Amino acid sequence: MDKKQNSKRYDLEERTLSFSKQVRAFVKVLPQGISNTEDAKQLVRASGSVGANYIEANESLSKKDFLMRIKICRKEAKESRYRLNLVEEGSFASQRDALIQEATELMNIFGAILRRSE
């Protein structure tokens, strides 16, 4: 793998980590309630899983394993977007909308990786 590809991989690892951290910061300021608490738990899990599975994909032992991990990344980004749409954001709508946009972009990136790799 050349230096440019390593740099791209690192950038996406950093981006998914940043997304997960931003989600965690957002969850801390959400209005408390039964539905927000449950959706926030699932949101934290899904957002963290995006990056964790991307790291696993980069360490995969086979193309089949790589493709499966990338599919999971896309799925978890999609779930993150879904959960973000469910939470009652109170006065934090612009922050939620930015996170929804990032989840959508991550979904598209992982979709493009899948199309190029299959």
C-alpha positions in Angstrom: 0.0 0.0 0.0 1.5 3.3 -1.0 1.8 6.4 1.3 -1.3 8.1 -0.3 -3.5 5.1 0.4 -2.2 4.9 4.0 -3.0 8.6 4.4 -6.6 8.1 3.1 -7.2 5.2 5.5 -5.9 7.3 8.4 -8.1 10.2 7.5 -11.2 8.0 7.5 -10.2 6.4 10.8 -9.8 9.9 12.2 -13.1 11.0 10.7 -15.1 8.1 12.1 -13.4 8.7 15.5 -14.4 12.4 15.4 -18.0 11.4 14.4 -18.2 9.1 17.4 -16.8 11.7 19.8 -19.2 14.4 18.4 -22.2 12.0 18.9 -21.1 11.4 22.5 -20.9 15.2 23.2 -24.3 15.7 21.6 -25.9 12.9 23.7 -24.7 14.6 26.9 -26.8 17.7 26.1 -30.0 16.0 25.0 -33.1 16.5 27.0 -33.7 13.6 29.4 -36.5 11.2 28.9 -37.2 7.6 28.4 -37.2 7.6 24.6 -34.1 9.8 24.4 -32.2 7.7 26.9 -32.9 4.5 24.9 -32.2 6.1 21.5 -29.1 7.8 22.8 -27.7 4.4 24.1 -28.2 2.9 20.6 -26.8 6.0 18.9 -23.6 5.8 21.0 -23.2 2.1 20.1 -23.9 2.5 16.4 -21.6 5.6 16.0 -18.7 3.9 17.8 -19.2 0.8 15.7 -18.6 2.7 12.5 -15.0 3.4 13.3 -14.3 0.2 15.1 -15.5 -1.8 12.1 -13.5 0.4 9.7 -10.3 -0.4 11.7 -11.2 -4.1 11.6 -11.7 -3.8 7.8 -8.2 -2.4 7.4 -6.8 -5.3 9.3 -8.9 -8.0 7.5 -7.3 -11.2 6.4 -9.4 -11.6 3.3 -11.4 -9.6 0.7 -14.6 -11.3 2.0 -13.9 -10.2 5.5 -13.0 -6.6 4.3 -16.2 -6.4 2.4 -18.3 -7.6 5.3 -16.7 -5.1 7.7 -17.3 -2.2 5.2 -20.9 -3.3 4.9 -21.2 -3.2 8.7 -19.7 0.3 8.7 -22.3 1.5 6.2 -25.1 -0.2 8.2 -24.0 1.3 11.5 -23.7 4.8 9.9 -27.3 4.3 8.6 -28.5 3.3 12.1 -26.7 6.3 13.5 -28.6 8.5 11.1 -31.9 6.8 12.0 -31.3 7.3 15.8 -30.3 10.9 15.3 -33.6 11.4 13.5 -35.5 9.9 16.5 -34.0 11.9 19.4 -35.8 14.9 20.7 -33.0 17.5 20.3 -34.5 20.4 22.1 -32.5 23.5 21.1 -29.8 21.5 19.5 -31.3 20.9 16.1 -28.4 22.4 14.2 -26.0 20.1 16.0 -28.2 17.1 15.3 -28.5 18.1 11.6 -24.8 18.4 11.2 -24.4 14.9 12.7 -27.1 13.5 10.4 -25.2 15.1 7.4 -21.9 13.4 8.6 -23.6 10.0 9.0 -25.1 10.3 5.5 -21.6 11.2 4.1 -20.1 8.3 5.9 -22.8 6.0 4.5 -22.0 7.3 1.0 -18.2 6.8 1.5 -18.6 3.2 2.6 -21.0 2.6 -0.2 -18.4 3.9 -2.7 -15.7 1.7 -1.1 -18.0 -1.3 -1.5 -18.8 -0.5 -5.2 -15.1 -0.2 -6.0 -14.1 -3.3 -4.1 -16.7 -5.8 -5.3 
